[in-house]
Amino acid sequence: MDGIRAFRREDIPEVARLWLRVFRRRAEGVSTPLQDYFREIFFDGPWRDPELPSLVYEEGAMGIVGFLGVIPRTMIFEQQPIRVAVPCQLMADERARTYPATKLMRRFLAGCQDLSFADGANEQSENLWRACGGVAAGLHSLKWTRILRPARYLRVRLKERLDWKYAWLCDALQPVSWAIDTVAGWTTPGARLLPGGSRLVVEQEPADQTLHSCVERLADDRVLRPAYQRERFRWLLARAAEKRMYGSLRRAVVRAPDGGIEGWYLYYLKPGGVGQVLQLGARPKRMREVLNCLFNEALQAGAVAISGGVEPRFARELAATRCELSWPDCAVLVHSRHREILNAIHRGDAFFSRLEGEWWARFSDPAWTVDAPAADRALLQVNQIQNTPVRP
């Protein structure tokens, strides 16, 4: 029978095959790690809620032709816990006669959650979301980028845009870009990012409980903020650390001379590439210095630039530290029946990071398709999978 039902454990192999057909254009070769990850995220995760299941769409003899993963989360709104549902991996078989993606999205948004939140939606997914009643969170959709090595950053961007046949050209420019950045570091005033005289101390690789306390203490002035229990937070950090496509996950706490916490950051470091910030926070008066600590660390570790999502209340600090703001390909989308929750998000009174949505999940791990052609594996290493339905 055609229709939508809850995702079950026994559906994992079939859904994994659908994932390969939709996102990798492959009909065979479902790996065990891919199936294990579906099981870990959607059945064994610490936020599993039987009232907010992932959904599949069945169509006659074809079986499962559509899937929408749901990751339940908890947040605090006006000091009260609320249910949050994060949709991910929306996909539909192009051979389906009906429109599974649209039906799955409508069923999902009609669920019992107080807030639906997505942070990896491209234009096609955004159009579908809007058609079903969702909206884009404009302020939270912005991205900032701090260029650390201009010539090498330009070379990295050029390599991303050129056809692979011309990659040799970018490789040939490597010595030139290194020379330009070296000379610029000697001659450009203010090459040292952190102003002299700062007394902040950076603690590398702090314990999970220390990072947990940072969020609890420094984000508690927002009307809407994440609710982390320590064990769940530890599980989340462990899963995020497995996402190697952006590099190795590094974390730090920034302290005052007396030991008090002034800020913290988690980011992916890829020497010679662009670092991606997973989470960042600070006391308002210290944000510029915390940002400069992050920039200095990334610069010394070999990053050519570092990028992250904009927190609206710190837009001025980002601009003051020479960050470029842009609208990325992926928007932050929200849906709620509670107008006051949406108002808090739109006015920037919410603490959102890439740990709250789907961004931290690694549904693009090259290890899952080890038998794929070499060119396909290379593509996996540089492209994040978008939540794009094949048919709207």
Secondary structure by P-SEA (a helix, b strand, c coil): ccccccccccaaaaaaaaaaaacccccccccaaaaaaaaaaccccccccccbbbbbbbcccccccbbbbbbbbbbbcccbbbbbbbbccccccccccccaaaaaaaaaaaccccbbbbccccaaaaaaaaaacccccccccbbbbbbccaaaaaaaaaaaaccccaaaaaaaaaaaaaaaaaaaaacccccccccccccccccccccaaaaaaaaacccccccbbbbbcaaaaaaaaaaaaacccccbbbbbbbbcccccccccbbbbbbccbbbbbcccccccccaaaaaaaaaaaaaaaccccccccccccaaaaaaaabbbbbbccbbbbbccccaaaaaaaaaccccccccccccccccccccccccccaaaaaaaaccccccccccc
